Amino acid sequence: MLERRLTVVVRADASVSIGSGHVMRCLTLAEAARTRGAEVAFVCQTYPGNLNDLISRAGFVVHKIPVAATGHVKRFPDAAQQADADATIEAVQGKRIDWLVVDHYGLDRTWESRMRPYARKLMVIDDLADRRHDCDLLLDQNFHLSGAFRYDGLVSPTCTRLLGPRYALLRPEFADARAKMKPRAGPVRRVLVFFGGSDPANVTGRALEALSAPEFGHLDVDAVVGITNPHRADIERQIAARPRTTLHVQVDNIAQIMARADLAVGAGGSTTWERLSLGLPSLVVTIAENQSRLTEDLHTEGLLTWIGGVDTVGAREIRQALDDAIDRSAKHAAITKGMELVPGDGASQVANLLQHGVPPKEWVVRTATASDCELYWHWANDPEVRRNSFHQEPIAWEDHLKWFHTKLADSAATLLLIESESGPIGQVRFEGQGANFIVGFLLGRQFRGLGLGHQLLARALATFKQTRSFTLIGEVRVENHASATVFQKLGFTEDSSARPNTRRFQMRVSAST
């Protein structure tokens, strides 16, 4: 029997003002998911400077939706988000997909909650940590000194958080280039200039002006621009006037260009991780407000040199930074640290997680504590959990709070939490009744349908130590086929149940030694 293909829909936009970063990193994830058998489509607006044709040429279906009446960088008003969601639903013909991935600063939990009935699981790619999300998986690939706490209160405690550059969505070519490149040593001979796909402020032109100074005439320069760059004609004139300079437009070999460079002059954002993964020292001009804090933190850690923001940095400042960088040799420790920070396989890690979940070898089992109360409450009120429960009404916080603390204090009850470094996986509860124990378990929504339930229960059972043999009993509603399958896989036998609409399973367990 053939395994059903995972279906993924990506909602992201590109334009002259937005830039290309959102779409390009989503393309990288899409290609990694497709390599693993997933069926991926995009939903995009048709802003000037969009990359819809590029997405199509990569072999993905692009559903084009109308341009929003509001601005496209700041967060959309609720009405605009509802309209965008409705257009997205229409574009995918109301089909319920496995994963909906949204990478868009204009959208938040208003849009995400509207899309919930049409996606089994929802992933958000974010950099800002400035708005609330209704998602099962959040990816922020950026480096922040306070990164572990940035999304507290902005996402549910059930959410899996992939935080940091180890998850940076880099194309496979960077891993290939990294494996083949020689160690960086010696003086600066070749400089890369790259300020993203659109570069509306033409910082590329400022950098080329700085590099046209006589003291830099011995340097080879590669200037890279995107097809949406509105200043291409001016840049071409600058390059024609400077010997030893090459223009590259919408390249597909940027990793090779970076690998042979000795120094980069570029923007913050996604290319930061590409440069660090290849150990390329860089001088950075931040071109968007959200890049400043990230770049400042990396500068503080000695991983790059931050010249300043786009509104304050001109050719003179870039020229001075070039002088300083060329005068001092690259620090090997910083290069090594950058490569360790960004191993380059983030897209593979994320695609594997979408397809298979967090590997059980990364799970940790511990006893629940009072600090887990809110997590358990969110899990308990998950709509699918309520449908499969014997009492299906939503659980009020006050009722849950009392129940949870009662269970923690009950010597006959054991609450085990299974988690990984990126967040909770699920929970298993054992409650003693005479010589027997009643068992109940729950997987987080993002891990359902992946065949992980029986491994969750098996890990918890291995942790549940008893000095005597006992019978383990599990009861599920007859409609709950997934949980019944878990019990059967672990060797439980089905027994008759006195409770209507219920299947009862039991298994004899020997005493732990």
Backbone torsions as a table, in degrees:
resi	resn	phi	psi	omega
1	MET	NA	126.9	-178.1
2	LEU	-72.5	139.0	177.3
3	GLU	-72.6	135.5	179.9
4	ARG	-65.6	137.5	-178.8
5	ARG	-72.2	137.7	174.2
6	LEU	-68.4	133.2	178.1
7	THR	-107.5	130.9	-176.9
8	VAL	-130.8	133.6	173.0
9	VAL	-122.1	132.0	-178.4
10	VAL	-110.8	129.5	174.6
11	ARG	-110.5	107.9	-179.3
12	ALA	-154.0	155.1	-180.0
13	ASP	-129.8	156.6	170.6
14	ALA	-135.3	150.8	175.6
15	SER	-166.3	176.4	176.7
16	VAL	-59.7	-41.0	-177.9
17	SER	-80.3	-41.7	-178.5
18	ILE	-71.2	-35.3	-171.8
19	GLY	91.5	-175.7	-176.0
20	SER	-107.8	-5.5	-170.3
21	GLY	-60.5	-41.5	-178.5
22	HIS	-60.8	-48.9	-177.8
23	VAL	-68.4	-41.0	-176.1
24	MET	-65.2	-41.0	179.6
25	ARG	-72.2	-32.1	175.6
26	CYS	-68.6	-34.4	175.0
27	LEU	-61.6	-40.4	178.5
28	THR	-61.8	-46.0	178.0
29	LEU	-64.0	-41.3	-179.8
30	ALA	-60.5	-42.2	-179.6
31	GLU	-67.6	-37.7	177.1
32	ALA	-66.1	-39.3	178.5
33	ALA	-68.2	-40.8	179.0
34	ARG	-63.1	-38.6	177.4
35	THR	-57.6	-29.5	-179.7
36	ARG	-94.1	12.8	172.6
37	GLY	99.2	0.8	-177.8
38	ALA	-77.3	153.2	173.8
39	GLU	-102.6	118.0	-171.6
40	VAL	-121.4	136.4	174.4
41	ALA	-133.5	160.1	-179.9
42	PHE	-116.8	149.5	169.3
43	VAL	-122.1	120.6	-173.6
44	CYS	-139.9	145.9	170.2
45	GLN	-80.6	166.4	-173.3
46	THR	-109.3	54.4	175.9
47	TYR	-64.7	154.8	169.8
48	PRO	-58.0	131.6	-177.6
49	GLY	85.1	17.0	178.4
50	ASN	-70.3	165.9	-179.5
51	LEU	-114.0	29.0	-176.4
52	ASN	-63.1	-37.9	178.4
53	ASP	-66.9	-37.0	178.5
54	LEU	-64.0	-41.4	178.0
55	ILE	-62.2	-43.4	179.4
56	SER	-62.7	-41.8	179.8
57	ARG	-65.3	-25.1	176.5
58	ALA	-76.9	-4.5	174.9
59	GLY	95.9	17.5	179.7
60	PHE	-109.4	143.5	173.8
61	VAL	-69.2	135.1	176.5
62	VAL	-118.0	117.5	173.5
63	HIS	-91.7	115.6	-176.3
64	LYS	-93.3	129.7	179.8
65	ILE	-119.2	159.9	-175.3
66	PRO	-62.8	150.4	177.1
67	VAL	-67.2	136.2	-180.0
68	ALA	-65.0	144.9	178.9
69	ALA	-70.4	-21.6	-179.5
70	THR	-90.9	-179.6	175.9
71	GLY	-64.2	166.0	-174.1
72	HIS	-120.9	15.1	175.2
73	VAL	-114.7	-51.0	177.3
74	LYS	-71.5	164.5	-178.2
75	ARG	-61.6	135.1	178.7
76	PHE	-67.6	145.0	168.7
77	PRO	-61.5	160.1	-176.4
78	ASP	-55.2	-41.1	-178.1
79	ALA	-63.3	-40.5	179.0
80	ALA	-68.2	-35.8	177.0
81	GLN	-66.1	-40.6	177.0
82	GLN	-61.9	-42.4	179.5
83	ALA	-64.7	-40.1	178.1
84	ASP	-64.3	-43.1	178.4
85	ALA	-62.5	-43.7	179.8
86	ASP	-61.7	-40.7	178.4
87	ALA	-65.8	-36.3	177.9
88	THR	-66.7	-43.4	178.3
89	ILE	-60.1	-43.6	179.1
90	GLU	-65.0	-38.5	-177.9
91	ALA	-63.6	-38.5	-179.8
92	VAL	-94.2	11.8	174.2
93	GLN	59.7	33.5	175.3
94	GLY	66.4	12.2	-179.3
95	LYS	-73.8	143.6	177.5
96	ARG	-86.6	118.6	-174.3
97	ILE	-102.2	164.6	-178.6
98	ASP	-74.3	-52.1	-179.3
99	TRP	-129.2	126.6	169.6
100	LEU	-105.2	120.8	-178.6
101	VAL	-110.0	124.4	-179.8
102	VAL	-122.9	127.8	179.5
103	ASP	-130.3	88.1	-169.8
104	HIS	-161.1	121.2	-179.4
105	TYR	-69.6	-19.4	-177.8
106	GLY	-82.4	-9.8	-172.9
107	LEU	-116.6	145.4	179.2
108	ASP	-141.4	-154.1	-174.2
109	ARG	-63.4	-23.5	176.8
110	THR	-59.5	-49.3	178.2
111	TRP	-67.4	-45.3	-175.3
112	GLU	-63.6	-42.6	179.6
113	SER	-65.1	-36.2	177.5
114	ARG	-64.3	-31.5	-177.2
115	MET	-86.1	-9.7	-174.4
116	ARG	-51.9	-44.6	-178.4
117	PRO	-65.0	-12.9	-174.7
118	TYR	-107.5	3.2	179.8
119	ALA	-139.6	129.5	176.9
120	ARG	-66.3	-35.2	-178.3
121	LYS	-142.6	150.2	-175.0
122	LEU	-131.5	130.0	179.7
123	MET	-116.7	136.8	176.2
124	VAL	-116.6	133.6	169.5
125	ILE	-106.2	122.0	-174.1
126	ASP	-139.5	158.5	174.4
127	ASP	-128.3	-17.2	-164.4
128	LEU	-93.6	-33.2	-175.6
129	ALA	51.7	45.6	-177.0
130	ASP	-122.1	8.3	-177.2
131	ARG	-155.5	160.8	-177.5
132	ARG	-84.4	149.6	-179.3
133	HIS	-129.3	147.5	171.9
134	ASP	-110.7	84.5	-173.5
135	CYS	-142.6	162.4	179.0
136	ASP	-97.7	-23.8	-178.4
137	LEU	-141.6	129.8	176.8
138	LEU	-123.3	131.1	177.3
139	LEU	-115.9	120.8	168.9
140	ASP	-127.2	105.5	-172.7
141	GLN	-83.5	5.4	-174.0
142	ASN	-88.0	161.2	179.0
143	PHE	-96.5	125.6	176.2
144	HIS	-140.0	136.5	-179.8
145	LEU	-62.6	-25.7	177.6
146	SER	-111.3	29.6	-170.2
147	GLY	-59.7	-34.2	-174.5
148	ALA	-64.0	-21.8	-174.3
149	PHE	-112.4	3.9	-170.6
150	ARG	-62.7	-31.0	-174.6
151	TYR	-106.2	10.6	174.4
152	ASP	-60.2	128.4	-178.6
153	GLY	83.7	-9.3	-179.7
154	LEU	-102.3	-19.5	176.3
155	VAL	-132.9	159.8	177.1
156	SER	-62.8	149.2	175.1
157	PRO	-64.2	-14.0	176.7
158	THR	-78.8	-11.9	-172.9
159	CYS	-71.7	136.0	171.2
160	THR	-78.7	127.9	-178.8
161	ARG	-114.0	118.0	174.3
162	LEU	-103.1	101.7	-171.2
163	LEU	-118.7	129.8	173.3
164	GLY	111.8	163.7	-174.4
165	PRO	-66.9	-11.7	176.0
166	ARG	-63.0	-20.6	178.7
167	TYR	-102.7	11.4	-179.2
168	ALA	-56.1	134.3	-174.7
169	LEU	-85.9	83.7	-179.8
170	LEU	-103.9	143.0	179.4
171	ARG	-67.6	154.5	-176.9
172	PRO	-57.1	-24.7	-178.0
173	GLU	-61.4	-26.1	179.8
174	PHE	-71.0	-39.2	175.5
175	ALA	-64.3	-38.7	178.7
176	ASP	-65.3	-46.5	-179.5
177	ALA	-63.9	-38.5	-179.9
178	ARG	-62.7	-39.9	-178.7
179	ALA	-69.0	-28.3	-173.3
180	LYS	-98.0	-19.2	-172.1
181	MET	-72.3	151.6	176.6
182	LYS	-83.1	155.8	176.9
183	PRO	-57.7	140.4	-179.6
184	ARG	-77.6	125.4	179.8
185	ALA	-159.0	161.1	176.4
186	GLY	87.5	-176.9	-176.1
187	PRO	-73.8	166.5	176.6
188	VAL	-77.6	122.0	178.5
189	ARG	-120.0	-26.2	-175.0
190	ARG	-134.3	132.7	-176.8
191	VAL	-120.9	135.6	174.3
192	LEU	-101.9	132.8	173.6
193	VAL	-116.4	118.2	-178.5
194	PHE	-153.2	116.2	-179.0
195	PHE	-119.0	38.5	174.7
196	GLY	87.5	177.2	-173.4
197	GLY	-68.9	-37.0	-173.5
198	SER	-106.5	-44.5	178.3
199	ASP	47.5	61.1	-175.8
200	PRO	-61.4	-27.0	-179.9
201	ALA	-86.0	-1.5	179.7
202	ASN	54.0	51.1	173.6
203	VAL	-69.4	-24.5	173.4
204	THR	-55.0	-44.9	179.1
205	GLY	-62.4	-38.7	178.9
206	ARG	-64.6	-42.0	179.9
207	ALA	-65.6	-41.4	178.6
208	LEU	-65.8	-35.9	175.7
209	GLU	-61.9	-43.9	178.6
210	ALA	-63.1	-42.1	-178.1
211	LEU	-73.0	-10.7	177.6
212	SER	-83.8	-3.3	176.2
213	ALA	-63.4	146.2	-174.5
214	PRO	-55.4	-35.7	-175.9
215	GLU	-68.2	-13.3	179.3
216	PHE	-107.2	12.1	-176.0
217	GLY	-63.7	-21.7	-179.4
218	HIS	-81.5	-7.2	-175.5
219	LEU	-86.3	139.6	167.6
220	ASP	-83.8	140.2	-176.0
221	VAL	-129.6	131.4	169.9
222	ASP	-110.0	119.9	176.4
223	ALA	-107.9	124.9	-177.2
224	VAL	-114.8	130.3	176.1
225	VAL	-133.6	160.1	176.6
226	GLY	-91.3	169.7	-179.4
227	ILE	-70.7	-16.3	179.9
228	THR	-92.7	3.2	-178.0
229	ASN	-66.0	120.4	-177.0
230	PRO	-80.8	-4.5	-175.9
231	HIS	-110.7	20.4	-172.2
232	ARG	-59.4	-40.2	-178.6
233	ALA	-61.7	-44.0	178.7
234	ASP	-64.3	-40.4	179.7
235	ILE	-64.3	-40.7	178.8
236	GLU	-61.8	-36.8	178.0
237	ARG	-67.6	-40.3	177.5
238	GLN	-63.1	-41.5	-177.8
239	ILE	-68.6	-37.4	178.3
240	ALA	-62.9	-29.2	-178.2
241	ALA	-87.3	-8.0	-178.6
242	ARG	-117.0	114.8	176.8
243	PRO	-62.4	160.8	174.4
244	ARG	63.4	32.4	-178.9
245	THR	-127.6	134.7	-178.4
246	THR	-124.0	134.1	176.1
247	LEU	-98.2	134.1	177.1
248	HIS	-123.2	128.1	-177.1
249	VAL	-115.1	123.3	177.6
250	GLN	45.0	61.5	-173.6
251	VAL	-78.3	157.3	172.6
252	ASP	-114.4	12.1	178.4
253	ASN	-128.0	36.9	-177.4
254	ILE	-60.9	-31.2	179.4
255	ALA	-63.0	-41.4	178.9
256	GLN	-66.9	-38.2	178.7
257	ILE	-64.4	-42.7	177.9
258	MET	-65.3	-39.3	-175.5
259	ALA	-63.6	-32.5	-178.3
260	ARG	-91.6	-5.4	177.3
261	ALA	-81.1	156.0	176.2
262	ASP	-104.2	-19.2	-177.7
263	LEU	-155.5	144.6	177.3
264	ALA	-120.9	146.5	169.0
265	VAL	-120.1	116.6	-173.5
266	GLY	-160.8	-172.2	-177.2
267	ALA	-91.9	171.1	167.9
268	GLY	-76.6	-163.3	178.7
269	GLY	89.1	-155.2	-169.5
270	SER	-61.1	-35.4	-177.7
271	THR	-67.2	-17.5	174.8
272	THR	-55.0	-44.7	-176.2
273	TRP	-72.8	-32.3	176.4
274	GLU	-63.7	-45.2	-179.9
275	ARG	-64.5	-45.0	-178.9
276	LEU	-65.2	-36.5	-179.1
277	SER	-63.3	-26.1	179.1
278	LEU	-102.7	8.2	178.2
279	GLY	64.3	32.0	-176.9
280	LEU	-92.7	112.4	176.2
281	PRO	-59.0	144.0	-175.0
282	SER	-143.0	148.1	170.9
283	LEU	-105.9	123.8	-168.5
284	VAL	-117.3	131.8	168.4
285	VAL	-111.6	117.5	-179.5
286	THR	-76.7	131.8	-174.8
287	ILE	-110.7	1.7	176.2
288	ALA	-144.5	150.1	-175.8
289	GLU	-58.8	-37.7	-176.1
290	ASN	-71.5	-9.2	178.7
291	GLN	-86.2	-16.4	-169.2
292	SER	-65.9	-50.5	-176.5
293	ARG	-63.1	-43.6	178.1
294	LEU	-58.3	-49.0	-176.5
295	THR	-66.5	-37.4	177.4
296	GLU	-62.2	-42.8	178.9
297	ASP	-63.1	-41.7	178.6
298	LEU	-66.9	-36.9	176.4
299	HIS	-63.3	-44.4	178.9
300	THR	-59.1	-36.5	-179.2
301	GLU	-82.8	0.0	178.2
302	GLY	75.8	21.3	-176.6
303	LEU	-92.9	-14.3	175.3
304	LEU	-161.0	175.9	175.7
305	THR	-115.5	117.8	179.3
306	TRP	-91.7	116.7	179.2
307	ILE	-79.6	-39.6	-179.4
308	GLY	150.6	-170.1	-179.0
309	GLY	-88.6	163.0	-174.5
310	VAL	-60.6	-28.3	-177.0
311	ASP	-81.0	-12.5	-176.1
312	THR	-119.4	-9.0	-175.8
313	VAL	-106.2	123.2	175.1
314	GLY	-118.2	-168.2	-178.2
315	ALA	-60.6	-34.5	-178.3
316	ARG	-63.8	-44.8	-179.4
317	GLU	-66.8	-38.3	177.8
318	ILE	-66.0	-39.1	179.0
319	ARG	-61.7	-42.2	178.9
320	GLN	-65.1	-41.9	178.9
321	ALA	-64.1	-37.5	176.8
322	LEU	-63.7	-43.4	177.5
323	ASP	-55.8	-48.1	-178.2
324	ASP	-64.2	-42.2	-176.5
325	ALA	-68.8	-37.7	-177.7
326	ILE	-76.0	-31.0	-180.0
327	ASP	-68.5	-32.8	-179.7
328	ARG	-105.3	141.4	179.5
329	SER	-73.3	151.2	179.5
330	ALA	-62.1	139.7	-179.7
331	LYS	-83.4	118.8	-177.3
332	HIS	-60.3	-37.8	-178.0
333	ALA	-62.4	-40.6	179.7
334	ALA	-66.7	-40.0	178.9
335	ILE	-62.3	-46.3	180.0
336	THR	-63.9	-42.1	-179.7
337	LYS	-62.4	-40.2	178.4
338	GLY	-63.6	-41.7	-179.7
339	MET	-68.4	-33.0	176.2
340	GLU	-71.1	-35.5	-179.4
341	LEU	-67.1	-35.3	-177.5
342	VAL	-122.1	86.6	-177.1
343	PRO	-67.9	-20.9	172.5
344	GLY	95.8	-0.5	-179.0
345	ASP	-108.7	24.0	-176.8
346	GLY	-59.5	-42.2	-178.9
347	ALA	-61.8	-39.6	178.0
348	SER	-65.3	-41.6	179.9
349	GLN	-62.2	-45.1	-177.3
350	VAL	-69.5	-42.7	178.9
351	ALA	-62.0	-39.7	177.2
352	ASN	-64.0	-38.2	179.6
353	LEU	-66.2	-41.0	177.0
354	LEU	-60.6	-38.2	-175.1
355	GLN	-82.5	-38.3	-169.5
356	HIS	-127.3	-8.5	-175.9
357	GLY	81.3	-178.5	176.5
358	VAL	-69.5	127.6	-178.7
359	PRO	-58.2	136.1	179.7
360	PRO	-55.3	-26.1	179.2
361	LYS	-65.1	-17.6	178.7
362	GLU	-95.6	0.4	-178.1
363	TRP	-78.1	149.8	173.5
364	VAL	-129.2	136.4	178.9
365	VAL	-107.7	130.7	176.1
366	ARG	-144.1	165.8	176.7
367	THR	-79.7	136.7	179.4
368	ALA	-64.6	151.2	178.4
369	THR	-126.5	175.7	-179.0
370	ALA	-59.5	-30.2	-178.9
371	SER	-69.3	-11.0	-179.9
372	ASP	-91.6	3.7	-173.6
373	CYS	-58.4	-47.2	-178.0
374	GLU	-65.4	-40.2	177.0
375	LEU	-56.0	-50.0	-179.7
376	TYR	-62.4	-35.4	178.9
377	TRP	-65.3	-44.0	177.5
378	HIS	-63.5	-42.7	177.2
379	TRP	-60.7	-45.4	-176.2
380	ALA	-62.9	-30.7	-177.5
381	ASN	-96.4	8.7	171.6
382	ASP	-58.4	131.3	-176.5
383	PRO	-54.1	-39.5	-179.8
384	GLU	-69.0	-37.0	177.5
385	VAL	-64.3	-43.0	179.5
386	ARG	-64.1	-39.1	179.5
387	ARG	-63.3	-32.8	-176.8
388	ASN	-92.5	1.2	-179.3
389	SER	-89.0	157.2	177.5
390	PHE	-72.6	-28.1	173.5
391	HIS	-115.8	108.7	-165.4
392	GLN	-94.0	-2.5	-179.5
393	GLU	-71.3	147.1	174.8
394	PRO	-57.2	148.5	-176.7
395	ILE	-99.7	123.4	178.7
396	ALA	-69.9	148.9	-178.2
397	TRP	-57.5	-44.7	-177.7
398	GLU	-61.6	-41.0	178.7
399	ASP	-66.2	-42.4	179.6
400	HIS	-64.7	-44.0	-178.6
401	LEU	-56.1	-45.6	179.6
402	LYS	-65.2	-45.9	-179.9
403	TRP	-60.9	-46.1	-174.2
404	PHE	-62.9	-47.0	-178.3
405	HIS	-70.3	-29.2	174.1
406	THR	-64.6	-42.9	179.7
407	LYS	-66.3	-40.0	179.1
408	LEU	-61.5	-34.0	-177.8
409	ALA	-85.2	-9.5	-175.4
410	ASP	-85.1	116.9	-178.7
411	SER	-66.3	-18.6	-179.8
412	ALA	-88.8	-2.9	-178.0
413	ALA	-115.4	138.7	176.2
414	THR	-127.3	120.0	179.4
415	LEU	-108.1	113.2	-179.4
416	LEU	-108.8	133.1	179.1
417	LEU	-110.5	129.9	178.1
418	ILE	-108.3	126.3	-174.7
419	GLU	-145.1	172.0	172.1
420	SER	-132.6	179.9	-179.3
421	GLU	-66.5	-17.6	178.8
422	SER	-96.7	4.0	175.4
423	GLY	135.2	-179.7	-176.6
424	PRO	-71.9	147.2	177.7
425	ILE	-103.6	-47.6	-178.2
426	GLY	179.4	-174.1	-179.0
427	GLN	-145.0	152.4	178.1
428	VAL	-132.0	135.8	-179.6
429	ARG	-122.5	130.5	174.6
430	PHE	-113.1	129.7	178.0
431	GLU	-128.6	121.5	-177.2
432	GLY	-73.5	135.5	173.7
433	GLN	-138.0	93.1	-176.3
434	GLY	66.5	-126.0	180.0
435	ALA	-85.7	-0.1	-175.7
436	ASN	-113.2	164.8	172.0
437	PHE	-129.4	129.5	173.1
438	ILE	-85.3	133.6	-179.1
439	VAL	-118.5	138.0	172.4
440	GLY	-135.0	147.8	-178.0
441	PHE	-144.2	161.8	-178.5
442	LEU	-152.1	134.6	172.0
443	LEU	-104.3	140.4	172.3
444	GLY	-58.2	149.1	-174.8
445	ARG	-54.4	-37.6	-176.2
446	GLN	-69.2	-11.5	-178.0
447	PHE	-111.5	5.1	-179.9
448	ARG	-80.1	153.6	178.0
449	GLY	76.7	11.6	-177.0
450	LEU	-113.5	7.1	179.5
451	GLY	73.9	27.6	-176.6
452	LEU	-99.9	-10.7	-174.2
453	GLY	-59.0	-45.5	-177.3
454	HIS	-69.3	-29.2	177.0
455	GLN	-71.5	-36.5	176.6
456	LEU	-59.9	-49.5	-178.2
457	LEU	-67.5	-37.5	179.8
458	ALA	-64.8	-41.5	179.6
459	ARG	-65.0	-41.7	179.2
460	ALA	-65.3	-41.3	-179.1
461	LEU	-64.1	-35.8	178.3
462	ALA	-67.2	-25.8	179.7
463	THR	-86.6	-25.9	-175.0
464	PHE	-77.0	94.0	-174.2
465	LYS	-87.6	132.2	176.4
466	GLN	-135.7	146.2	-178.7
467	THR	-90.7	0.3	179.5
468	ARG	-138.9	157.8	176.4
469	SER	-70.3	153.4	-177.7
470	PHE	-155.0	166.9	174.7
471	THR	-106.8	131.0	179.0
472	LEU	-100.2	130.1	-175.4
473	ILE	-123.8	131.8	175.8
474	GLY	-127.4	136.8	178.5
475	GLU	-126.4	135.1	179.9
476	VAL	-137.4	156.1	173.9
477	ARG	-65.2	150.3	-176.3
478	VAL	-61.7	-25.7	-180.0
479	GLU	-77.6	-13.3	-174.2
480	ASN	-87.6	75.4	-176.0
481	HIS	-68.2	-34.0	-177.4
482	ALA	-62.7	-46.4	-179.9
483	SER	-67.7	-37.7	177.3
484	ALA	-60.7	-39.6	179.0
485	THR	-64.1	-38.1	178.0
486	VAL	-59.6	-48.3	179.6
487	PHE	-61.2	-42.3	-178.7
488	GLN	-64.7	-39.4	-180.0
489	LYS	-63.7	-31.4	-177.9
490	LEU	-87.5	2.2	175.6
491	GLY	93.4	11.1	173.2
492	PHE	-66.5	147.3	173.8
493	THR	-107.3	146.0	-178.0
494	GLU	-84.8	136.7	-178.4
495	ASP	-125.9	162.5	178.0
496	SER	-70.6	147.1	-179.1
497	SER	-118.2	139.2	177.5
498	ALA	-78.9	-15.9	-178.3
499	ARG	-87.6	130.2	179.8
500	PRO	-65.6	153.5	176.7
501	ASN	59.6	33.4	-173.3
502	THR	-136.1	142.1	170.6
503	ARG	-109.7	135.6	-175.2
504	ARG	-117.5	131.4	-179.9
505	PHE	-124.8	147.7	177.9
506	GLN	-145.2	155.8	179.3
507	MET	-150.7	134.8	177.5
508	ARG	-83.7	129.0	-177.4
509	VAL	-119.7	129.6	179.7
510	SER	-75.7	156.0	179.6
511	ALA	-61.7	143.5	176.5
512	SER	-74.5	143.2	179.5
513	THR	-102.0	NA	NA
